[in-house]
C-alpha cells in the first residue's frame, strides 16, 4: 500500500529541484554572510545553549555552512559530532566525534566524514541536539531532505514515542527554503525547530 501518492511525490520532487537550484546560485559573499548570521541566531537559542553533545554536518550542494557555528561550539567546550554513513546497518547514520585534527575521508557521496574506528562512534539516541540539513521546511515542522532517507531511517524509532527529551531535532537552512506547506510522508520525523539566518522557529507541537 503506498505511503504517499504520486502527486505528492511529484510536488516534493519539484520543491526539491527548485530550492536546490536556488541554493546553488548563491555567491560566496552571500553564503559567508548567511553562515555568520545563522551562528548568531543559534548562539541565542536555548536548545543550543543547553546541549552538550551536538551533531552538525558539513555543507554540501549549497547547504548553509555550519563551520562558523562548529568553531563557536568548540570554543564553548561542547562536544561536536558529524554523521557517518553506515551501509551495513540498513543505511542508518552513526555519529563520530569531530575536532579540528580529526582525520577525514570522503563517503560514497563525496562528502567528508571522520575516519575513526566504530568503537568511537556515538549512537543517535545519546545526542542532545541534532542540527539536520534540509532542502525545504514548513512551519508545521515538516522537513524535506535530499531524498536518501538517512536521517528519517536513523530517527524512525522516535515515531514510536509520543514525547521524547532527546535528541532535539533542529533544521538549519536559508530563509528562502521555507515553503507554505510540504506534502508529508509517513516516514517523515518532525522537527522541534528550524533556525535560518533570519529567524528561529520553534514548533511547540512537536515535543
C-alpha positions in Angstrom: 0.0 0.0 0.0 1.5 3.4 -1.0 2.6 5.7 1.8 2.4 8.8 -0.3 0.5 9.4 -3.6 2.2 10.2 -6.9 1.0 13.8 -6.9 2.6 14.4 -3.5 5.8 12.7 -4.7 5.9 15.0 -7.8 5.3 18.0 -5.5 8.2 17.0 -3.3 10.4 16.4 -6.3 9.5 19.8 -7.8 10.2 21.7 -4.5 13.5 19.8 -4.1 14.7 20.7 -7.5 13.6 24.4 -7.3 15.3 25.1 -4.0 18.4 23.2 -4.7 18.9 25.3 -7.8 18.3 28.5 -5.8 20.8 27.4 -3.2 23.5 26.8 -5.8 23.1 30.2 -7.2 24.2 32.0 -4.0 27.6 33.6 -4.3 30.4 33.3 -1.8 29.7 36.5 -0.1 26.0 35.6 0.4 27.0 32.2 1.8 29.5 33.7 4.2 27.1 36.3 5.5 24.3 33.8 6.0 26.6 31.4 7.9 27.7 34.2 10.2 24.1 35.3 10.8 23.0 31.7 11.4 25.7 31.3 14.1 24.4 34.4 15.8 20.8 33.0 15.8 21.9 29.7 17.2 24.1 31.2 19.9 21.0 32.7 21.4 18.9 29.5 21.2 18.3 27.8 24.5 18.3 24.4 22.6 21.9 25.1 21.6 23.0 26.6 24.9 21.6 23.7 26.9 23.1 21.0 24.7 26.5 19.4 25.4 26.6 16.7 22.7 25.7 18.2 19.3 25.6 16.7 15.8 26.5 19.0 13.0 27.1 18.4 9.3 29.5 19.6 6.6 27.7 21.7 4.0 27.2 20.1 0.6 25.2 21.0 -2.5 24.8 24.6 -1.4 23.6 23.9 2.1 24.1 26.6 4.7 27.6 26.3 6.2 27.8 25.3 9.9 31.6 25.6 10.1 31.5 29.0 12.0 29.0 27.5 14.4 31.2 24.5 14.9 34.1 26.8 15.8 31.8 28.5 18.3 30.8 25.2 19.8 34.4 24.1 20.2 35.2 27.4 21.9 32.2 26.9 24.3 33.5 23.4 25.3 30.7 21.5 23.5 31.3 18.0 22.1 30.8 18.1 18.3 29.9 15.2 16.1 29.4 14.5 12.3 27.2 11.9 10.7 28.9 8.8 9.3 27.1 6.6 6.7 26.7 3.0 7.8 25.5 0.9 4.8 25.9 -2.3 6.8 23.2 -1.1 9.3 20.4 -0.5 6.7 21.8 2.8 5.6 21.5 4.5 9.0 23.7 7.2 10.5 26.1 7.0 13.4 27.9 10.0 14.7 31.6 10.4 15.1 33.4 12.9 17.4 34.7 15.8 15.4 37.7 18.1 16.3 40.0 20.2 14.2 42.6 17.4 14.0 40.1 14.6 13.2 41.2 12.5 10.2 38.6 12.7 7.4 37.6 10.7 4.3 35.0 11.0 1.6 31.9 8.8 1.7 30.1 7.3 -1.3 28.5 10.8 -2.0 31.9 12.6 -1.9 31.1 14.2 1.5 33.8 14.3 4.1 33.2 12.4 7.3 35.5 11.4 10.2 37.8 8.4 9.6 37.5 6.8 13.0 37.1 3.2 14.4 33.5 2.2 15.0 34.1 1.9 18.8 34.4 5.7 18.8 31.0 6.3 17.2 28.1 7.6 19.2 24.5 6.3 18.7 22.0 8.8 17.7 19.9 8.4 20.9 22.8 9.6 23.1 23.0 13.0 21.4 21.4 16.1 22.9 20.8 18.1 19.7 21.0 17.2 16.0 21.3 20.0 13.5 19.9 18.5 10.4 20.4 19.6 6.8 17.3 20.1 4.7 16.1 21.2 1.3 12.8 22.7 2.5 10.7 23.1 5.6 7.3 24.4 6.6 6.0 26.0 9.9 4.4 22.7 10.9 7.8 21.2 11.5 7.9 19.1 8.3 11.3 18.6 6.7 12.2 17.7 3.1 15.7 16.3 2.7 17.7 15.2 -0.3 15.8 12.1 -0.8 18.2 9.5 0.6 16.2 9.0 3.8 19.3 8.6 6.0 18.0 10.9 8.8 14.5 9.5 8.6 15.6 5.9 8.9 18.0 6.7 11.7 15.3 8.6 13.6 12.4 6.3 12.8 12.4 4.9 16.4 11.2 8.3 17.6 7.9 7.7 15.7 7.0 5.1 18.4 7.2 7.8 21.1 4.7 10.4 21.7 7.2 12.6 23.7 10.9 12.5 23.9 13.5 14.7 25.5 16.5 14.0 23.3 17.8 14.2 20.8 16.2 17.5 19.9 16.0 17.9 16.1 16.6 21.3 14.6 16.9 22.0 10.9 19.3 24.7 9.6 18.5 26.5 6.4 18.3 29.7 4.4 15.1 31.6 5.0 14.1 31.1 1.3 13.9 27.4 2.0 10.6 27.9 3.9 7.5 26.8 1.9 3.9 27.2 2.8 3.2 23.5 3.2 5.1 20.3 2.5 3.4 17.2 1.3 4.1 14.8 4.2 5.1 11.2 4.1 4.5 8.7 6.9 8.3 8.2 7.3 8.9 11.9 8.0 10.1 12.7 11.5 9.0 16.2 12.6 11.5 18.8 13.7 11.5 20.7 17.0 12.6 23.8 15.2 14.3 25.4 12.3 17.0 28.1 12.5 17.7 30.3 9.5 20.0 33.3 9.0 16.9 35.5 9.8 14.7 33.7 12.2 14.4 31.0 14.9 11.2 28.8 14.5 10.3 26.5 17.4 7.4 24.1 16.9 5.8 23.6 20.3 3.5 20.8 19.0 6.5 18.6 18.1 7.7 17.9 21.7 
